[in-house]
Amino acid sequence: MAPSNALKTVRNDMKTLVKDAQELFAEAASATGDKADELRAKGLTLLEAAVEKAQAAQAVAIEKGKEVATRTDDYVHENPWRAVAISAGVGLLVGLVIGRSK
């Protein structure tokens, strides 16, 4: 699975897990006894799964960031003058945008 697809999947899974946990905790708040204990346990299990998914997303993001940084570094080393020209062009555009906003 591609990193961007993995991040989207993890994000969707996180939303679902959080929503399910919220529903369980809301139900547990009104329940008593063994039912409340069971619902709280399910909620904690869902939250633990959410933490695991978040850690997986973080690992994917870190790996993707390292990959992009390596490719950028390689490009700059292979094309130093082109990199300087691109940086100057971006700097000029940012300067123009900032200058117009004042």
Helices and strands as residue ranges (DSSP letters): H 3-30, H 33-78, H 80-101
